[in-house]
Amino acid sequence: VSSMGSYALLLLLFYYSYAIIGMEIFKGKVHFQHVHNGTHLEWCGNEALRGSEFASEGYCVLSFNSIWYSMVILWTLTLVNQWHIITDGFVRVTSKWARLYFLS
């Protein structure tokens, strides 16, 4: 296995581990829902997110409700510079200790 392949495998295992931990902590806390006119609800299915930047910026689609969604959110956190908004959304639906997950 080439060094690039080893790096990719290590990265995949790292993401998978964090995805499983994220699912244990955050599963079911955020939902992307549609209303009849096709727009998403402004609070992501959780009252704690009502009026938050997380909901208003459309991050409701990011959740830990399955392994695939978990991998997407971890990839998004790696590439997008709005990680503080995503972190704040999950802190709102759990506790301030959720920051440890996102900062580790």
C-alpha positions as CSV (number, residue, x, y, z in Angstrom):
1,V,0.0,0.0,0.0
2,S,1.4,3.4,-1.0
3,S,2.0,6.1,1.6
4,M,-1.0,8.0,0.1
5,G,-3.2,5.0,0.5
6,S,-2.1,4.5,4.1
7,Y,-2.9,8.2,4.8
8,A,-6.3,7.8,3.2
9,L,-7.1,4.7,5.2
10,L,-6.0,6.4,8.4
11,L,-8.2,9.4,7.6
12,L,-11.2,7.2,6.9
13,L,-10.7,5.3,10.2
14,F,-10.4,8.6,12.1
15,Y,-13.6,10.0,10.4
16,Y,-15.4,6.7,11.1
17,S,-14.5,6.8,14.8
18,Y,-15.6,10.4,15.2
19,A,-18.8,9.6,13.3
20,I,-19.7,6.8,15.7
21,I,-19.0,9.0,18.7
22,G,-21.0,11.9,17.2
23,M,-24.0,9.6,16.5
24,E,-23.9,8.4,20.2
25,I,-24.0,12.0,21.4
26,F,-26.0,13.9,18.8
27,K,-28.3,11.4,17.0
28,G,-31.9,12.7,16.8
29,K,-31.1,16.2,18.0
30,V,-31.4,18.0,14.6
31,H,-33.8,17.1,11.8
32,F,-34.1,18.5,8.3
33,Q,-37.8,18.8,7.7
34,H,-39.9,20.1,4.9
35,V,-43.2,21.9,5.2
36,H,-45.8,21.8,2.4
37,N,-44.5,24.8,0.6
38,G,-41.1,23.2,0.2
39,T,-39.0,25.3,2.6
40,H,-37.3,23.9,5.6
41,L,-38.5,24.8,9.1
42,E,-36.7,27.6,10.8
43,W,-35.8,25.5,13.8
44,C,-34.5,22.2,12.5
45,G,-37.1,20.2,14.5
46,N,-35.6,21.3,17.9
47,E,-37.0,24.2,19.8
48,A,-33.5,25.0,21.1
49,L,-32.5,26.0,17.6
50,R,-35.3,28.5,17.0
51,G,-33.8,31.8,15.9
52,S,-30.3,30.4,15.9
53,E,-27.7,31.1,13.2
54,F,-27.4,27.4,12.7
55,A,-31.1,27.2,11.5
56,S,-31.2,30.5,9.7
57,E,-28.1,29.7,7.6
58,G,-29.6,26.3,6.5
59,Y,-27.3,23.9,8.4
60,C,-30.3,21.8,9.5
61,V,-29.4,19.3,6.8
62,L,-26.2,18.5,8.8
63,S,-26.9,15.9,11.5
64,F,-25.5,12.8,13.1
65,N,-28.7,10.8,12.4
66,S,-26.9,8.1,10.3
67,I,-23.3,7.1,9.5
68,W,-23.5,8.8,6.1
69,Y,-24.8,12.1,7.5
70,S,-22.1,11.9,10.2
71,M,-19.4,11.5,7.6
72,V,-20.8,14.5,5.6
73,I,-20.9,16.7,8.6
74,L,-17.3,15.8,9.5
75,W,-16.2,16.4,6.0
76,T,-18.0,19.8,6.1
77,L,-16.3,20.7,9.3
78,T,-13.0,19.9,7.7
79,L,-13.6,22.1,4.6
80,V,-16.0,24.9,5.6
81,N,-15.0,27.9,7.6
82,Q,-18.3,28.2,9.5
83,W,-17.5,25.5,12.0
84,H,-18.4,27.8,14.9
85,I,-22.0,28.0,13.7
86,I,-22.2,24.3,13.3
87,T,-20.7,23.8,16.8
88,D,-23.1,26.3,18.3
89,G,-26.1,24.5,16.9
90,F,-25.1,21.2,18.5
91,V,-24.2,23.0,21.8
92,R,-27.7,24.5,21.8
93,V,-29.3,21.0,21.5
94,T,-27.1,19.3,24.1
95,S,-24.8,21.2,26.4
96,K,-21.7,23.4,26.4
97,W,-19.6,20.2,26.8
98,A,-20.4,19.4,23.2
99,R,-17.7,21.9,22.3
100,L,-15.1,19.3,23.4
101,Y,-16.2,17.0,20.6
102,F,-15.9,19.7,18.0
103,L,-12.6,21.2,19.2
104,S,-10.9,17.8,19.6
